[in-house]
Amino acid sequence: MKRIKRRYLALQLDSECVPSQKEFMDAVWGAVTKLYGEYGASLTSFALIHYDAQEKLAVLRTNLAAMDNVRTALASITSVTGKEAAVHVLAVSGTIKALHAQLKA
């Protein structure tokens, strides 16, 4: 059986409002399903690892094969909870430890 390679994305939310974790994930899921449909969204197998509402930072896990699709969907987000917003990818890494090291550097 082949091992699934995963990637971790550090995200910065640029918005005037402070959305909750659920509101943020609804926006991400909405963007992915809008671009790729339900089947395409299921192939991404992404999960929210960490979300800091005050700093507007998030860590998202996805598989390597779907990483480009996830990044495209994140770039297409224009609003969260009806307010204008944008999601920026700060760093991408194969492990959470290396991701945190990249963010501190």
C-alpha positions in Angstrom: 0.0 0.0 0.0 1.3 3.4 -1.0 1.8 6.0 1.7 -0.2 9.3 1.3 2.1 12.3 1.2 0.7 15.3 3.0 1.5 19.0 3.0 0.7 21.6 5.6 -0.2 25.1 4.6 0.2 28.2 6.9 -2.6 30.6 6.0 -3.2 34.3 6.8 -6.7 35.6 6.6 -6.9 39.2 5.5 -10.3 40.5 6.7 -11.8 43.2 8.8 -14.0 40.8 10.7 -12.8 38.0 13.0 -14.6 34.8 11.8 -15.0 31.8 13.9 -13.3 28.5 13.0 -16.5 27.1 11.6 -17.1 30.3 9.5 -13.6 30.1 8.1 -13.9 26.4 7.2 -17.3 27.0 5.6 -15.6 29.6 3.3 -12.8 27.2 2.4 -15.2 24.3 1.7 -17.4 26.6 -0.3 -14.5 27.7 -2.5 -13.3 24.2 -3.1 -16.7 22.8 -3.9 -17.5 25.8 -6.1 -14.4 25.2 -8.2 -14.1 21.4 -8.2 -17.5 20.1 -7.1 -18.1 17.6 -4.3 -16.0 14.9 -5.8 -13.0 17.2 -6.3 -13.4 18.4 -2.7 -13.4 14.9 -1.4 -10.1 14.2 -3.2 -8.3 17.1 -1.4 -8.8 15.4 2.0 -7.9 18.6 3.8 -8.3 19.2 7.5 -7.9 22.2 9.7 -5.0 21.6 12.1 -4.9 24.9 13.9 -6.9 28.1 13.9 -6.1 31.3 15.8 -9.0 33.7 15.4 -7.3 36.7 17.0 -4.1 36.5 14.8 -6.2 35.3 11.8 -3.7 32.4 11.2 -4.6 28.9 10.2 -2.8 25.6 9.4 -4.4 23.4 6.9 -3.4 19.8 6.0 -4.0 18.4 2.5 -2.5 15.7 0.4 0.3 16.5 -2.1 -1.6 15.5 -5.2 -4.4 18.1 -4.5 -2.2 20.9 -3.1 -2.4 23.0 -6.2 -6.2 22.6 -6.3 -6.4 23.7 -2.7 -4.2 26.7 -3.2 -6.3 27.8 -6.2 -9.5 27.5 -4.2 -7.9 29.5 -1.3 -7.0 32.3 -3.8 -10.6 32.4 -5.0 -12.0 33.3 -1.6 -13.3 36.8 -1.7 -15.6 36.9 1.3 -16.1 35.2 4.7 -19.4 35.6 6.5 -20.5 38.2 3.9 -17.5 40.5 4.6 -14.7 41.0 2.1 -11.7 38.8 2.8 -8.7 37.2 1.2 -6.6 34.1 2.2 -2.8 34.2 1.7 -0.5 31.2 1.8 2.4 32.1 4.0 4.4 28.8 3.9 4.1 25.2 2.8 5.9 22.3 4.4 5.8 18.5 4.7 5.8 18.6 8.5 4.2 20.8 11.1 7.5 21.3 12.9 9.2 22.6 9.7 6.2 24.8 9.0 6.6 26.5 12.3 10.3 26.9 11.7 9.6 28.6 8.4 7.2 31.0 10.0 9.6 32.0 12.8 12.5 32.6 10.3 
